[in-house]
Amino acid sequence: MTTTPPRHFLPTPARWMVLPAAVLAGAALGGGYGAVKTPQYAATSYVIVVPAEKSDPAAALGFAQAYGRVATDIAVTGDAQVWAGVSAATLRSSVQAATSPDAPMISITARSAKPSTAVSMADGVARALVTNSSHVAGNTGVKVVQFSRATKPVAPVSPSATLSALVGACGGGLLGGLALLVRPKRAVRTEARHSRQAAVPAPSTAAQPEPEAV
């Protein structure tokens, strides 16, 4: 019985071409996406929560966290849509509010394809917070005041076509490397299965005695 020695599967030159091809394809897709996608601009406005004369200063921090969570809701129900010149759905999807853990300050960041629109949305939401807080200042003991208005952005915050191409090339190289690792393993399993089938001996038949001559 003879057995076939196991063969080691190494990527052939043709198989190695998968990796550079995947890198080039990823770079082309990423660069095309970055070139076609509309650039986004971001503008940030800041407001601060201040306590009233006889209120606890520590309460301002808690109310700042609360106003930060409902900033877009207040903007939608208030006049921010009119001041910003956009719909309520645009405000909800394009405006984000963030609070500081150690200061009663709220940052309101708006994103838009137009720098002027981003400024209008950020300042509109900030103005809505100021107006709403003045209506309920008698119950809350705090009010929101404008700390810094948004400035017009001069450069987009969305990734450029070059950066998108680099990210796409990295993703394509990763997928190509995984393909090179997976394919040899499948070939080794197939060869091992064929080797086991070839190593099983076929059933032998007993030799029949020849009849004696009379």
For each residue, the residues with C-beta under 8 A, 3 or more apart:
1: 199 201
2:
3: 195 198 199
4: 195 198
5:
6: 191 192 195
7: 191
8:
9: 184 187 188 191
10: 184
11: 15 16 180 184
12: 15 16
13: 16 17
14: 17
15: 11 12 18 180 183
16: 11 12 13 19 180
17: 13 14 20 21
18: 15 21 22 176 179 180
19: 16 22 23 173 176 177 180
20: 17 23 24 176
21: 17 18 24 25 176
22: 18 19 25 26 172 173 175 176 179
23: 19 20 26 27 169 172 173 176
24: 20 21 27 28 169 172
25: 21 22 28 29 172
26: 22 23 29 30 168 169 170 171 172 173 175
27: 23 24 30 31 165 166 168 169 172
28: 24 25 31 32 165 168
29: 25 26 32 33 168 172
30: 26 27 33 34 164 165 166 167 168 169 171
31: 27 28 34 35 161 162 164 165 168
32: 28 29 35 36
33: 29 30 36 37 164 168
34: 30 31 37 159 160 161 162 163 164 165
35: 31 32 161 164
36: 32 33
37: 33 34 158 164
38: 113 158
39: 113 156 158
40: 111 112 113 156 157 158
41: 111 112 113 114 115 118 153 155 156 157
42: 109 110 111 118 153 157
43: 109 110 112 115 118 119 121 122 150 151 152 153
44: 107 108 109 110 122 150
45: 107 108 110 122 123 125 126 146 148 149 150
46: 105 106 107 108 126 146 147 148
47: 105 106 108 126 129 130 144 145 146 147
48: 64 103 104 105 106 144 145 147
49: 60 61 63 64 67 104 105 106 133 142 143 144
50: 60 104 142 143 144 145
51: 55 56 57 59 60 141 142
52: 55 137 141 142 143
53:
54: 141
55: 51 52 59 60 141 142
56: 51 59 141
57: 51 60
58: 61 62
59: 51 55 56 62 63 140 141 142
60: 49 50 51 55 57 63 64 104 142
61: 49 58 64 65 102 103 104
62: 58 59 65 66
63: 49 59 60 66 67 104 140 142
64: 48 49 60 61 67 68 99 100 103 104 105 106
65: 61 62 68 69 99
66: 62 63 69 70
67: 49 63 64 70 71 74 97 106 129 133 144
68: 64 65 71 97 98 99 106
69: 65 66 97
70: 66 67 73 74
71: 67 68 74 75 95 97 106 108 125 129
72: 75 76 91 92 95 97 125
73: 70 76 77
74: 67 70 71 77 78 80 125 128 129 132
75: 71 72 78 80 81 91 95 124 125 128 129
76: 72 73 80 81 88 91 92
77: 73 74
78: 74 75 128 131 132
79: 82 83 124 127 128 131
80: 74 75 76 83 84 91 121 124 125 127 128
81: 75 76 84 85 86 87 88 91 124
82: 79 85 124
83: 79 80 120 123 124 127 128
84: 80 81 91 110 117 120 121 123 124 125
85: 81 82 117 120
86: 81 90 91 94 117 120 121
87: 81 90 91
88: 76 81 91 92
89: 92 93
90: 86 87 93 94 121
91: 72 75 76 80 81 84 86 87 88 94 95 121 124 125
92: 72 76 88 89 95
93: 89 90
94: 86 90 91 110 111 112 121
95: 71 72 75 91 92 108 109 110 111 121 122 125
96: 108 109
97: 67 68 69 71 72 106 107 108 109 125
98: 68 106 107 109
99: 64 65 68 105 106 107
100: 64 103 104 105
101:
102: 61
103: 48 61 64 100
104: 48 49 50 60 61 63 64 100
105: 46 47 48 49 64 99 100 147
106: 46 47 48 49 64 67 68 71 97 98 99 129 144
107: 44 45 46 97 98 99
108: 44 45 46 47 71 95 96 97 122 125 126 129 150
109: 42 43 44 95 96 97 98 122
110: 42 43 44 45 84 94 95 117 118 119 120 121 122 125 150
111: 40 41 42 94 95 118 157
112: 40 41 43 94 115 117 118 121
113: 38 39 40 41 117
114: 41 117 118
115: 41 43 112 118 119 152 153 154
116: 119 120 152
117: 84 85 86 110 112 113 114 120 121
118: 41 42 43 110 111 112 114 115 121 122 150 153
119: 43 110 115 116 122 123 150 151 152 153
120: 83 84 85 86 110 116 117 123 124
121: 43 80 84 86 90 91 94 95 110 112 117 118 124 125
122: 43 44 45 95 108 109 110 118 119 125 126 150
123: 45 83 84 119 120 126 127 149 150
124: 75 79 80 81 82 83 84 91 120 121 127 128
125: 45 71 72 74 75 80 84 91 95 97 108 110 121 122 128 129
126: 45 46 47 108 122 123 129 130 146 149 150
127: 79 80 83 123 124 130 131 146
128: 74 75 78 79 80 83 124 125 131 132
129: 47 67 71 74 75 106 108 125 126 132 133 144
130: 47 126 127 133 134 143 144 145 146
131: 78 79 127 128 134 135
132: 74 78 128 129 135 136 144
133: 49 67 129 130 136 137 140 142 143 144
134: 130 131 137 143 144
135: 131 132
136: 132 133 139 140
137: 52 133 134 140 141 142 143
138:
139: 136
140: 59 63 133 136 137 143
141: 51 52 54 55 56 59 137
142: 49 50 51 52 55 59 60 63 133 137
143: 49 50 52 130 133 134 137 140
144: 47 48 49 50 67 106 129 130 132 133 134
145: 47 48 50 130
146: 45 46 47 126 127 130 149
147: 46 47 48 105
148: 45 46
149: 45 123 126 146
150: 43 44 45 108 110 118 119 122 123 126
151: 43 119
152: 43 115 116 119
153: 41 42 43 115 118 119 156 157
154: 115
155: 41
156: 39 40 41 153 160
157: 40 41 42 111 153
158: 37 38 39 40
159: 34 163 164 167
160: 34 156 163 164
161: 31 34 35 164 165
162: 31 34 165 166
163: 34 159 160 166 167
164: 30 31 33 34 35 37 159 160 161 167 168
165: 27 28 30 31 34 161 162 168 169
166: 27 30 162 163 169 170
167: 30 159 163 164 170 171
168: 26 27 28 29 30 31 33 164 165 171 172
169: 23 24 26 27 30 165 166 172 173
170: 26 166 167 173 174
171: 26 30 167 168 174 175
172: 22 23 24 25 26 27 29 168 169 175 176
173: 19 22 23 26 169 170 176 177
174: 170 171 177 178
175: 22 26 171 172 178 179
176: 18 19 20 21 22 23 172 173 179 180
177: 19 173 174 180 181
178: 174 175 181 182
179: 18 22 175 176 182 183
180: 11 15 16 18 19 176 177 183 184
181: 177 178 184 185
182: 178 179 185 186
183: 15 179 180 186 187
184: 9 10 11 180 181 187 188
185: 181 182 188 189
186: 182 183 189 190
187: 9 183 184 190 191
188: 9 184 185 191 192
189: 185 186 192 193
190: 186 187 193 194
191: 6 7 9 187 188 194 195
192: 6 188 189 195 196
193: 189 190 196 197
194: 190 191 197 198
195: 3 4 6 191 192 198 199
196: 192 193 199 200
197: 193 194 200
198: 3 4 194 195
199: 1 3 195 196
200: 196 197
201: 1 204
202:
203:
204: 201
205:
206:
207:
208:
209:
210:
211:
212:
213:
214:
